[in-house]
Amino acid sequence: MTGQFYLSCLFLGSMSVVAFGADAPVSFRGDIAPILQDSCLACHGAKKAEGGYRVDNYEELFKAGDSGEVPISENANDPSELVRRIVCEDEFERMPAESDPLTGEQIAMFKRWVAEGAKFDGEDPTQELALVIPPPTYAPPPEHYSHPIPITAVSFSLDGKQIISAGYHELTVWNIEHGALIRRIPNVGQRVFAVSFSPDGKTLAVGCGEPGKSGEVRLVDYATGEVKGVVSRTSDVVLDIAFRPGTSELAVASADSSIRIVDTQTMKELRTIVSHADWVTSVAWSDDGKMLASSSRDKSAKVYDGASGDLVSSYLGHKDIVRGVNILPDNKQVVSVGADKKLHRWNIADNKKVAEVGLGSDGNKIVRQGDDVFVPCSDTRLLGIDLKSNKVVKEFKGHTNWVLSITPQPGVSDPAGQLLASGSFDGEVKLWKVADASPVRSWTAKP
């Protein structure tokens, strides 16, 4: 066996060890899988398997790498190469390679697990580690932030009187009349990239995770702030979510290149769409829920059949990262934006571009309201684009950093009084009048 595999990794993460009694067996789910996830997966996953060895699920853990050495012997009295490598004092053989060794406590746990028969206590031995590890209860967020957090997600409450913004392992809720902090919703992922209310308004879906390590959607009872469930757990962050109109189905876009459709009532995954070759940056349903669109870091935007997930259309005209997408009301055209500094309008039927609008900077996720779409941009502006003329008709100026997120105010009968909220990289939340793009108020969303 060469010294370039078995538990080598780019970095060694710390592990929260689950306490167990003297007679309690070591748990693969709670004790072993987190070590593999933190310390080994970067170099021994499905996409990158140094030395031909993988640890991304329990079943792969027992398969020999290129050397043919057995990682874990079926006989607990026989030496296991996996254990030998993690206890070895020779820096050229010890794993993790080019990193600090596992702690004495972690090594003892590994030894004990192997001695006990290296048993699996999950539901499916082929599940990836991120799904096997029990969903964590996150530590409380800091009482006060030392610096602002980028507002990567922002939303109005359904009554339009509160703003919900992304925080660190939490959501913060603010009064729109004076920008005061109303409440904090903890126990969510390290970074929040998307929030969306269920059609009945009772559940807030939170797309979150820790970049390069884990992702998930937490379903929060908005009235109480309690986490009701965790769905769509992945090996990388969730970047966008969208409820299918009038249903409990949720589309989940992840940095693991997949789109998952989950039923938030049954907590079951309905289907997985693997069509993109890189991060899926945004998802959007058509108004009738018959089509689903996505954008990706692979420079494409795609449309799928909403019921089956079958690919309907693929647009490659951006030639750069695509960050936002939206299906127009007739279900015949799509608008998309990204790093090429343009809004593209294209046909679903033939993938041909029919119009182009210059943005002047990178565009992010798209929000559509009637005949207008709104695009947050990296040059500190929000742009309003008229779809009838395909022209920029409004510029919202006032941010001093990259605008990352936007949301329109719901439940306003008079369009002249409707507000738009935006969040920027420097932690600022701003409210605007949609009618004339004038600023109303702003605050730094920093507890």
C-alpha positions, 0 to 999 in steps of 0.5 A: 500500500502506498503512502498516498491514500487511506485517510489522507486529506487536505485538512483535519477538522475537529469532531464533537465526540458523542458521550457514551457509557462503558457498555455502549458500542461506538456508533458509526453514525455519531462517532466514526462518520463525522471523523471521516467527513471532517478529516478524510473525505476531501481526498477520498470521496467519489470525485477524488479518490487518492490511491483508489480508496474511498470513504464517502460511505460505509460500504466503500470504506471496506473496499481495498484501494489500488494496493489491494490491502484490506482496510478493515479485516472481518476478523477483529483479531487480524490487523486492519490497515486503516487502523495501522495507518492512523496510529503509525508514527512514520510521517510518510505512512501515517494518515491523515497525510500532510496534516496533524494526526487524529487525536488520541480520543479519535484513534481510541474510538476507531480502534474500539469500533473495529474491535467491536466488529466495525458495525453500521447503525444507519439505514443504508450503508451506501448513503453518503456520509452527510446523510448518515450523520445525524442532523446536528443541533448547532451551537447558539449564535454569538450574542453580538457579532464582531463584524457584519455578516454578508446578507446572502438571503433576505425575505419579507414575512408574509404580512410584509411587516418584517424582514428575515435576513441571513445570519451566522447559524441563525436568521435575524428578524427585523421590523421594517418601520424602524429597522429594530431587531425583533427576534432571532431564529437559531439552529440553522447552518453556518451560512444561509443562502436561501429562505422561502415560505411554504404556500400555507405560510406556516413553514419557512424553508432555510437553505444553508450549510458549511461550504465544502463540507455540508448542506441541508434545508431546515424546515422551521415553524415560523411562529415558534422558530422551532426546527420541524425537520431537516431534508435534502442533506448534501455534501456541500451547501444549498444555494437556492430553494423554491416551492412549487406553486400550490404544493409542498414540493421544494426544489433544492439547488446545491453546490454538489451539482444536483437539484433535489425535489423533496416533499416538505410534508412527508420529508421524502425526496421525490427525485434528483436531477443531475444535469449540471456539471457544477454548482447549481446556483438558482432554481425557479418554477413557472407560475403554474408549476409545470416547469422548473428552471435552473442556472449553474456555474457550468455556464448553462441554464436549463428547463425541466418538466416539473412533474418528471424532472426530464430535461426540456431545454438547455441554454449555453449562450452566457459563456460564463457562470450563470447565477439567476434564472426565471421562467416568464408567464407564458412558459415559452421564454426564460430570462437568465443573468450571470458573470457575463454582465448581461440579461439573456432572454431566450426561447425554451423551444429552440434554446435561441436568444431573442433579446439581451440587456446589458447590466454593466456588472455581474448579475445575481438571482432574479426576482420577477414582478409582473412585466418587470424583473429585478436583478441585484448586481456586483457594482452596488446597484439593483436594476429594474428591467422592463420585459416589454421593452427589454430595457433597464428602466430603474436603478436602485442606488445606495448600497456601497457593496455587492448586492447579493439578495432581493425580495419584493414585499407581499400582500400590497394591494397598491403597487405604488406603495410596494417595497423591495428589500435588498441585502449586500455583502457588507451586511446592510439591508435596504428598503426601496419604493418599487415605483420610483426606486427611491430609498426608504430606510436601511440598517446593518443587520448585525445583532 
